[in-house]
């Protein structure tokens, strides 16, 4: 059974930082692209960042470029999202997602075939 378990969310003041983690199990994820999405209240889920299975190349949404870093540790089946200089507009539930297609080249077109329960990030002003 596939499981993606996020952690690391919480309440932080504007300008602060958080590091989200996503532990994956139940499949081989080292050959799959993975990413982080977020969904703010009343809005659609949007892609924040994605990371390639092959060389850890990364894609970032324009809104987070320069402030977020996605990384992965395939030995631990874990993906991270380091978020710095957080703003109240970043308040959302953050979801880890994995694409089910092994060795898929275009990591910017990541599918949410598997996803976790989400972790709440709240940024106060």
C-alpha positions as CSV (number, residue, x, y, z in Angstrom):
1,X,0.0,0.0,0.0
2,X,1.4,3.4,-1.0
3,X,1.8,5.9,1.7
4,X,3.1,9.5,1.6
5,X,3.3,11.0,5.0
6,X,4.0,14.8,5.3
7,X,5.4,16.5,8.3
8,X,6.9,19.8,9.3
9,X,4.1,22.2,8.9
10,X,3.0,24.6,11.5
11,X,2.5,28.2,12.5
12,X,5.3,30.6,11.6
13,X,5.7,34.4,11.5
14,X,6.2,36.2,8.2
15,X,9.8,36.0,7.2
16,X,10.3,32.7,8.9
17,X,11.2,29.3,7.5
18,X,9.8,25.8,7.6
19,X,11.1,22.5,6.2
20,X,8.5,20.0,5.1
21,X,9.3,16.4,4.8
22,X,7.5,13.6,2.9
23,X,8.2,10.0,3.7
24,X,7.1,7.6,1.0
25,X,6.6,3.9,1.3
26,X,4.9,1.0,-0.5
27,X,6.5,1.5,-3.9
28,X,9.9,2.2,-5.4
29,X,10.0,6.0,-5.5
30,X,13.7,6.5,-6.5
31,X,12.6,6.2,-10.1
32,X,9.6,8.5,-9.9
33,X,9.2,12.2,-10.1
34,X,7.8,13.8,-7.0
35,X,6.6,17.2,-5.9
36,X,4.8,19.5,-3.5
37,X,1.5,21.0,-4.1
38,X,-0.5,23.4,-1.9
39,X,-4.1,24.4,-1.6
40,X,-5.2,27.5,0.1
41,X,-8.7,27.9,1.4
42,X,-11.1,28.5,-1.4
43,X,-8.5,28.0,-4.1
44,X,-7.5,25.2,-6.4
45,X,-4.5,23.0,-5.6
46,X,-1.4,24.3,-7.3
47,X,2.1,22.9,-8.0
48,X,4.8,24.5,-5.8
49,X,7.8,22.4,-6.8
50,X,8.8,19.2,-8.5
51,X,11.9,17.1,-8.5
52,X,13.2,14.7,-11.1
53,X,13.9,11.1,-10.3
54,X,17.0,11.1,-12.4
55,X,19.3,13.9,-11.3
56,X,17.1,15.8,-8.8
57,X,16.5,18.6,-11.3
58,X,13.9,20.9,-9.9
59,X,11.0,23.0,-11.1
60,X,9.5,25.8,-9.1
61,X,6.4,27.9,-9.5
62,X,7.2,31.5,-10.1
63,X,5.6,32.5,-6.8
64,X,8.2,30.5,-4.8
65,X,11.3,30.8,-6.9
66,X,14.3,31.9,-4.9
67,X,12.5,31.1,-1.6
68,X,11.9,27.4,-1.8
69,X,14.2,24.4,-2.3
70,X,13.0,20.9,-3.1
71,X,15.3,18.0,-2.5
72,X,15.1,14.3,-2.1
73,X,17.0,11.5,-0.4
74,X,16.3,8.3,-2.2
75,X,18.1,6.2,0.5
76,X,15.3,7.4,2.8
77,X,12.5,7.6,0.3
78,X,12.0,11.1,1.5
79,X,11.4,14.4,-0.2
80,X,11.9,17.8,1.4
81,X,10.7,21.3,0.8
82,X,12.7,24.1,2.5
83,X,10.6,27.3,2.5
84,X,12.2,30.6,3.5
85,X,11.0,34.2,3.7
86,X,7.5,32.9,4.2
87,X,4.5,35.2,3.6
88,X,0.9,35.1,4.8
89,X,0.0,34.3,1.2
90,X,1.9,31.0,1.5
91,X,-0.7,29.8,4.1
92,X,-2.1,26.6,2.8
93,X,-2.3,22.9,3.2
94,X,0.8,21.4,1.5
95,X,0.6,18.0,-0.1
96,X,3.4,15.7,-1.2
97,X,2.7,13.9,-4.5
98,X,4.3,11.2,-6.5
99,X,4.0,10.4,-10.1
100,X,3.4,6.7,-10.8
101,X,5.3,6.7,-14.1
102,X,8.7,5.3,-13.6
103,X,11.6,6.9,-15.4
104,X,9.4,9.6,-16.7
105,X,11.5,12.4,-18.2
106,X,9.3,15.5,-17.9
107,X,9.2,16.1,-14.2
108,X,7.5,19.5,-14.8
109,X,4.4,17.6,-15.8
110,X,4.1,15.7,-12.6
111,X,0.9,13.9,-11.9
112,X,-0.6,13.5,-8.5
113,X,-1.1,9.7,-8.7
114,X,-0.2,9.3,-5.1
115,X,-0.5,12.0,-2.5
116,X,-0.4,12.4,1.3
117,X,-2.8,13.7,3.8
118,X,-1.3,17.2,3.8
119,X,0.4,19.4,6.3
120,X,-1.0,22.8,7.3
121,X,1.3,25.8,6.9
122,X,0.1,29.0,8.5
123,X,2.1,32.2,8.2
124,X,1.1,35.0,10.4
125,X,1.7,38.7,9.6
